[in-house]
Amino acid sequence: MAIFHRFLGLLILMAPMLLLHVVARQFDVGGKDGWVLKPTEDYDHWAQRNRFQVNDTLHFKYNKGIDSVVVVKKEDFDSCNINNPIQKMDGGDSTFQLSNSGLFYFISGNLNNCKNGQKLIVLVMAVRQPISKAAPPPASILPPQKIPATDLTSPAPTPTTDNSGSGRVGVSVSVGIVFMFIAFVGLV
Ligand SMILES: *[C@@H]1O[C@H](CO)[C@@H](O)[C@H](O)[C@H]1NC(C)=O
């Protein structure tokens, strides 16, 4: 029992990590390479393996004065037209907030770089996606924002009193932690 409670406390402490997709995140475009002509991992591949959500931010790092980031419409993306920007960033270290769902188009402000493929399309997921298919139906009815809020305001100490209230949260978090353990064991 005591061990179980310690484990439960650990779960509650780790819940914010498991619910990361509810919290806005920052993505470093191109990883260590940043916003460059030939990143180690091409931007299509990078964008496709990440899940972008509303209010996440993209971080672009590039050589100021030599390169820049231009947010454009699809037709300007296709033609590398940098003269009709939605937004232009040229400070060398820029963040861009993905303020709505849908597609965002980024091209290099350096025309040659754009024509040689320095382009990025990001698809931002629609708001209120179910957290996971594995979660039981009642859990997905709960507004996602409520889950981290209750965990943050009442951390570890009250596992016995709110069995009815947070039981479902506990279940879905447990499912998450089990997957994490499996992943962890798999890595060791
Ligand atoms: C995004 O941020 C804005 C302003 O900070 C906030 O009003 C909005 O609810 C957020 N949207 C989501 C889906 O988190």
The ligand as an SDF file (V2000), in Angstrom:
LIG
                    3D

 14 14  0  0  0  0  0  0  0  0999 V2000
   -3.6160   30.2620  -26.9470 C   0  0  0  0  0  0  0  0  0  0  0  0
   -3.1840   31.4220  -26.2860 O   0  0  0  0  0  0  0  0  0  0  0  0
   -4.2100   32.4060  -26.1650 C   0  0  0  0  0  0  0  0  0  0  0  0
   -3.5890   33.6500  -25.5790 C   0  0  0  0  0  0  0  0  0  0  0  0
   -2.5530   33.3690  -24.7050 O   0  0  0  0  0  0  0  0  0  0  0  0
   -5.3510   31.8440  -25.3280 C   0  0  0  0  0  0  0  0  0  0  0  0
   -6.3720   32.7960  -25.2000 O   0  0  0  0  0  0  0  0  0  0  0  0
   -5.8870   30.6060  -26.0060 C   0  0  0  0  0  0  0  0  0  0  0  0
   -6.8810   30.0190  -25.2190 O   0  0  0  0  0  0  0  0  0  0  0  0
   -4.7810   29.6000  -26.2490 C   0  0  0  0  0  0  0  0  0  0  0  0
   -5.3000   28.5040  -27.0380 N   0  0  0  0  0  0  0  0  0  0  0  0
   -5.0780   27.2240  -26.7300 C   0  0  0  0  0  0  0  0  0  0  0  0
   -5.7160   26.2220  -27.6110 C   0  0  0  0  0  0  0  0  0  0  0  0
   -4.3980   26.8770  -25.7870 O   0  0  0  0  0  0  0  0  0  0  0  0
  1  2  1  0
  1 10  1  0
  2  3  1  0
  3  4  1  0
  3  6  1  0
  4  5  1  0
  6  7  1  0
  6  8  1  0
  8  9  1  0
  8 10  1  0
 10 11  1  0
 11 12  1  0
 12 13  1  0
 12 14  2  0
M  END
$$$$
